Amino acid sequence: MMEGFDKTYFFLLPILIFGPLFLWVFYNFGLKEILKIPEEVRRRKQQEMTVAENFEAERTRKRGKGPLGAVRGANKTAIGLFAQAVAYALFAAVIGYLASAPSYTFAGPQTARIKLSLSHPGQRKEECHRRTLKELAKLPANMRAPQDCPRERWPVYVEMELDGKVIFNQESKPNGLSRDGPSIFYGTFQIPSGSHQIVLRLRDQGGAGFGYQFLRPMVLTPGQVLVITFDAAKGGFNIQ
């Protein structure tokens, strides 16, 4: 038992004597320099603290002290709340006025409206061509369609005549990068109510003449809205 105690004491005694000395030397000649904050960093932090303190002091000075100027957050003072209430009241009054005035008349008391809204693709500029065996052999396997149909279409021309006077005539090019989309038309016209004769014409291919024509006498009542559309599958112009 005493022999084991002597061995333990033999190892602990040098640690107890030389341990503190070693730690002191290690701290002063190594660890102290590692833990030391660089002077530049210390100076920068001090400047940032000074700037923050000056900013807070200036803000407090501008907002003042006391019940009306105490720091309570933006627009939280009595004067600020009163100003907000006045601003909201004025805003609500303006909205209320604009909701009912000035008065706006959609159409005259003895007038009607015609709306033209149609979309129609023109005919193809070139007819489909049936490829020969020689032409098919020159094409990649995934592109060997029996027919070659160029995509570009003719512009569409629409004309509207009311009581013998042309009030709308426009040509619209096909949409799309390949010029293969529909041509689109839109127009609104305010006319006197009563009896009228409307003539509509549409050309969707090259050359003169019209592929579709429509003529109809009709009576328009005050405030009536007449909508004109087009559907080639149903024969052409539709009036509602």
C-alpha positions as a printed Julia matrix, in Angstrom:
240×3 Matrix{Float64}:
   0.0    0.0      0.0
   2.76   2.43     0.93
   4.69   1.47    -2.16
   1.73   2.46    -4.44
   1.32   5.74    -2.59
   5.02   6.54    -3.02
   4.76   6.02    -6.81
   1.72   8.33    -7.05
   3.46  10.96    -4.99
   6.51  10.61    -7.2
   4.45  11.65   -10.28
   2.27  14.33    -8.64
   5.07  16.22    -6.91
   6.74  17.54   -10.1
   3.33  18.54   -11.5
   2.42  20.47    -8.36
   5.79  22.23    -8.29
   6.47  22.93   -11.96
   2.84  23.0    -13.31
   1.98  26.57   -12.24
   5.37  27.8    -13.48
   4.79  26.18   -16.87
   1.3   27.71   -17.16
   2.63  31.18   -16.29
   5.35  30.94   -18.93
   2.92  29.57   -21.53
   0.4   32.38   -20.89
   2.87  35.27   -20.92
   4.9   34.16   -23.92
   2.21  32.61   -26.13
  -1.43  32.51   -25.1
  -1.53  36.16   -24.05
  -0.56  37.32   -27.55
  -3.09  35.0    -29.15
  -5.99  36.26   -27.0
  -5.0   39.89   -27.31
  -7.43  41.98   -29.43
  -5.56  43.92   -32.17
  -5.38  47.64   -31.58
  -7.0   48.42   -34.94
 -10.01  46.25   -34.17
 -10.31  47.8    -30.71
 -10.18  51.33   -32.21
 -12.8   50.47   -34.84
 -15.22  49.09   -32.24
 -14.75  52.19   -30.14
 -15.55  54.42   -33.14
 -18.68  52.41   -33.93
 -19.9   52.75   -30.36
 -19.24  56.49   -30.44
 -21.16  56.94   -33.71
 -24.13  54.93   -32.36
 -24.23  57.0    -29.16
 -24.08  60.28   -31.12
 -26.87  59.13   -33.46
 -29.13  58.16   -30.56
 -28.43  61.45   -28.79
 -29.23  63.48   -31.95
 -32.47  61.57   -32.53
 -33.55  62.14   -28.95
 -32.71  65.86   -29.27
 -34.8   66.26   -32.45
 -37.82  64.4    -31.09
 -37.74  66.35   -27.86
 -38.85  65.4    -24.4
 -42.09  65.53   -22.5
 -45.57  64.05   -23.16
 -45.76  65.22   -26.79
 -42.19  64.61   -27.8
 -41.25  61.51   -25.86
 -39.83  58.62   -27.81
 -42.82  56.34   -28.38
 -42.25  55.13   -31.94
 -43.1   56.64   -35.3
 -46.37  58.6    -35.39
 -47.42  57.43   -31.91
 -47.64  60.87   -30.27
 -50.94  62.69   -29.75
 -50.17  65.1    -32.6
 -49.14  62.23   -34.87
 -52.34  60.27   -34.17
 -54.46  63.37   -34.8
 -52.69  64.01   -38.11
 -53.28  60.4    -39.18
 -56.98  60.67   -38.37
 -57.29  63.87   -40.45
 -55.42  62.3    -43.38
 -57.59  59.17   -43.32
 -60.77  61.25   -43.18
 -59.71  63.35   -46.18
 -58.76  60.22   -48.13
 -62.13  58.59   -47.39
 -63.94  61.79   -48.44
 -62.11  61.9    -51.78
 -62.86  58.23   -52.46
 -66.51  58.73   -51.59
 -66.77  61.73   -53.89
 -65.13  59.97   -56.83
 -67.42  56.96   -56.33
 -70.5   59.06   -57.1
 -69.21  62.09   -59.0
 -68.5   63.42   -61.52
 -71.28  61.7    -63.39
 -70.34  59.67   -66.46
 -72.68  58.88   -69.32
 -71.82  55.6    -71.03
 -73.8   56.53   -74.15
 -76.2   59.2    -75.3
 -79.91  58.74   -74.63
 -80.64  58.08   -78.31
 -77.58  56.1    -79.29
 -76.55  52.46   -79.63
 -73.17  50.76   -79.89
 -71.65  48.25   -82.29
 -68.74  46.08   -81.14
 -66.68  44.23   -83.74
 -64.57  41.44   -82.24
 -63.29  38.61   -84.41
 -60.31  36.32   -84.9
 -59.84  34.39   -88.13
 -56.8   32.75   -89.81
 -56.24  33.53   -93.47
 -55.84  30.89   -96.15
 -52.4   29.37   -96.7
 -50.32  31.31   -99.18
 -49.12  28.09  -100.82
 -51.07  24.9   -101.34
 -49.84  21.67   -99.8
 -47.41  19.77  -102.0
 -47.24  15.96  -102.04
 -43.6   14.9   -101.77
 -42.13  12.41  -104.23
 -40.16   9.35  -103.15
 -36.96  11.13  -104.14
 -37.8   14.13  -101.97
 -38.71  11.9    -99.03
 -35.39  10.05   -99.3
 -33.49  13.34   -98.83
 -35.23  14.07   -95.52
 -34.43  12.65   -92.07
 -36.58   9.71   -91.06
 -38.52  11.74   -88.47
 -39.45  14.45   -91.03
 -40.74  12.31   -93.88
 -44.31  13.58   -93.93
 -46.15  12.71   -97.16
 -47.18  16.33   -97.7
 -45.31  19.61   -97.44
 -47.65  22.4    -96.27
 -46.04  25.87   -95.94
 -47.31  27.55   -92.77
 -47.5   31.22   -93.83
 -51.03  32.58   -94.29
 -52.58  35.53   -96.13
 -53.49  38.7    -94.2
 -57.22  39.09   -93.5
 -59.15  42.16   -94.62
 -62.44  43.2    -92.93
 -64.8   45.96   -94.04
 -67.98  47.23   -92.38
 -70.48  49.51   -94.09
 -73.36  51.28   -92.35
 -76.13  52.87   -94.41
 -73.92  52.98   -97.5
 -70.89  54.49   -95.69
 -67.76  52.51   -94.83
 -67.05  53.02   -91.11
 -64.38  50.32   -90.7
 -61.82  48.83   -93.1
 -58.68  47.19   -91.85
 -56.15  44.57   -92.9
 -54.51  42.5    -90.17
 -51.44  40.34   -90.63
 -51.4   36.83   -89.15
 -49.85  36.41   -85.71
 -46.94  34.11   -84.91
 -43.28  33.95   -85.85
 -44.13  31.87   -88.92
 -47.09  34.11   -89.86
 -49.44  31.17   -89.43
 -51.7   32.42   -86.63
 -55.08  34.15   -86.77
 -55.64  37.78   -87.69
 -57.41  39.73   -84.94
 -59.81  42.7    -85.23
 -61.53  44.84   -82.62
 -63.48  48.08   -82.83
 -66.37  49.92   -81.14
 -68.74  52.36   -82.82
 -71.43  54.62   -81.36
 -74.3   55.22   -83.77
 -77.79  56.76   -83.57
 -80.53  54.34   -82.6
 -83.16  53.45   -85.16
 -83.24  51.62   -88.5
 -79.91  50.86   -90.22
 -78.48  48.58   -92.86
 -75.19  46.86   -92.06
 -72.92  45.28   -94.66
 -69.93  43.16   -93.57
 -67.21  41.81   -95.85
 -64.16  39.62   -95.22
 -61.29  38.52   -97.45
 -58.9   35.83   -96.2
 -56.8   35.13   -99.32
 -54.9   36.99  -102.0
 -56.52  38.75  -104.94
 -59.67  40.85  -105.17
 -63.17  40.09  -103.99
 -64.45  38.8   -100.69
 -64.88  35.27   -99.46
 -67.58  36.22   -96.93
 -70.31  38.87   -97.15
 -73.2   39.71   -94.85
 -76.06  42.22   -95.37
 -78.93  42.79   -92.99
 -81.33  45.62   -92.16
 -81.96  46.0    -88.44
 -83.44  48.3    -85.83
 -81.27  49.35   -82.89
 -82.92  50.57   -79.7
 -81.39  53.28   -77.45
 -78.62  51.8    -75.29
 -78.46  48.55   -77.26
 -75.04  46.95   -77.8
 -74.66  44.95   -81.01
 -71.78  42.43   -81.01
 -70.35  41.16   -84.31
 -68.18  38.02   -84.33
 -66.99  35.59   -86.99
 -66.97  31.79   -87.21
 -66.08  30.22   -90.56
 -67.42  26.83   -89.42
 -70.89  28.38   -88.9
 -70.96  30.23   -92.2
 -69.23  33.5    -91.4
 -70.44  36.58   -89.51
 -72.59  36.3    -86.37
 -74.56  39.2    -84.9
 -75.86  39.19   -81.33
